[in-house]
Amino acid sequence: MRHRINVCILLFLFITVILLLTPTCPVIEESVPISQPSNIVILINNRVPKCASYFTRTIVKRLSVATHAFASENSENHYECRLDTKKQEELRNELLEKAQNAHQHQFIYTRHFHFVNFRPEPGVNFHYINHIRDPIDQIVSGYYYNRYICMITSPTKTCTYYPPSIYNLTLDECISNGDPARCLTKTYGSPEYLVYFCGQSPLCSNINLEQTSQAALTMAKTNIERYYTHIGLVEYLKNSYEILEHLQPSMFKGLVHMYQQMKNTNRTTSTPKWYRHQPSTKTRDILKQLLAPEYELYEFVRERFMRQYSDIFQRPPTHSK
């Protein structure tokens, strides 16, 4: 009798050990809770000013409405580009919440702001996209666009955002009088775009300082390689949209077709030719020196774009007219 009891005890212990060591199958829920996101795509376009960013956000929004394949939000916060740690976390949580409720859990957020390396979230993919153009062309466009908008939006037709000493200067006059580097600041209405890719680090806040420009450039390149799925070129806008449609067809199918329909429409963010003044050769030479980090970044992105397009389509891109 005692022998039988011992055998039963040993058998019970053996079965218990086997059950403890055997992995259990996860419980399959009928739906994934919002608190446990799965396969969520958040695409962030931290749009660089005067690089076809308004046009891009417009056609992306229209595509979203037409296909219902993804949700899209265009932020009207145009001036808060630098975010402290608290605001970065608030923006991250806002993006997560909206993406979890979006069509197919695919969400595009468009806003003027400097790159933020968002804290990872299981089951969520944060990706960046953007567009850039020749740095001097971008500076000239921004310089006169900001003054033109200031003029037409002021009831008195007198710009109140800039003091007269700044507002009435052509870019040639700004460059030739005083420190030319000041003309490439937000104060004068034409900030360069390296900061959009460098990010929120303190060294990105004043890249005109020689000792920080190279470090900022290195950081911008690193961020691009790690976090940007695609950076298009305004000079090759159609080809840029072709790449986006190829890389993310579940979101961007039909983007190129929509571009063809809209490419000749009036651009509400364009500055009239009569208001723009093309810079002199001397001004362009000075700008070329001041924008050396931007040109190195531009060539870096351009080479990446050309390689990406050729690898995908087995042909060179075509310059937009």
Number of C-alpha atoms within 10 A of each C-alpha: 6 7 8 9 10 11 12 12 11 12 11 11 12 11 10 11 10 10 11 9 8 8 8 8 6 6 6 7 7 6 6 10 10 11 9 11 17 16 13 21 22 25 21 21 24 22 27 25 23 24 25 22 21 20 18 19 20 13 18 25 18 14 23 21 13 10 15 14 20 23 24 25 17 16 10 9 11 11 10 10 16 21 17 9 11 9 11 17 15 12 15 18 13 11 19 23 14 19 25 23 14 20 17 17 20 22 25 26 20 25 23 21 23 23 25 24 13 12 9 10 14 10 11 18 14 20 16 23 19 24 24 24 23 16 23 20 15 19 25 21 20 22 24 23 21 18 22 18 14 18 17 12 12 12 10 9 10 15 20 14 15 16 11 11 8 17 22 13 15 17 23 18 15 21 21 13 10 10 9 17 15 15 24 22 15 12 12 20 21 23 19 23 24 26 26 22 26 26 23 21 15 12 18 23 15 13 20 19 11 10 10 15 19 15 14 25 21 13 19 20 17 14 18 21 12 10 16 18 16 22 20 27 25 19 18 18 24 21 22 21 23 22 21 20 17 14 15 11 13 13 25 21 19 16 22 20 13 15 19 10 11 14 13 8 8 8 12 8 13 15 17 10 8 6 11 17 13 15 18 10 10 12 18 17 13 14 20 15 11 16 21 13 23 21 18 15 22 19 13 13 22 18 11 15 21 17 15 16 18 12 11 13 12 10 11 14 19 11 12 11 6
